[in-house]
Amino acid sequence: MTEPDTSVLYMKAKPCVFLKNNLCTLYAHRPASCADYPHLQQIRSKFRMKHIIEQYGVCPIVYKSIEKLKEKTGFVMQDVSS
């Protein structure tokens, strides 16, 4: 699929078809876009952020990256239901 109004391509399959036992089967030869994934330094649109958040539960790279960001920023989940 292509991100609207850009030439950015992303995989529609969840999880990545190249994951086996939660590990990348192409790791040593993965494309640059995979090596840089989840491209957190390049978030320019709500669409991309939404895509990254959707991948949190299925992509180990996204999960680990977001957890590291939460740790470094002191993120604390607050209960907003009350």
SULBELCOR-V600515 format. One record per backbone hydrogen bond with DSSP energy under -1.0 kcal/mol. CO is the residue of the C=O (numbers start at 1). NH is the residue of the N-H. E is the energy in kcal/mol with one decimal. If there is no record, write none. Layout:
co: <CO/CO>
nh: <NH/NH>
e: <E/E>
//
This chain:
co: <1/3/8/16/18/20/23/26/27/31/32/36/39/45/46/47/48/49/50/51/55/55/59/60/61/62/63/64/65/66/67/68/69/70>
nh: <10/6/3/19/25/23/20/29/30/35/36/39/42/49/50/51/52/53/54/55/58/59/63/64/65/66/67/68/69/70/71/72/73/75>
e: <-2.0/-1.6/-2.7/-1.7/-2.8/-1.4/-3.0/-1.9/-1.1/-2.0/-2.2/-2.2/-1.9/-1.8/-2.7/-2.2/-2.5/-2.6/-2.2/-1.4/-1.3/-2.9/-2.6/-2.5/-2.4/-2.7/-2.5/-2.2/-2.2/-2.6/-2.2/-2.7/-2.0/-2.4>
//
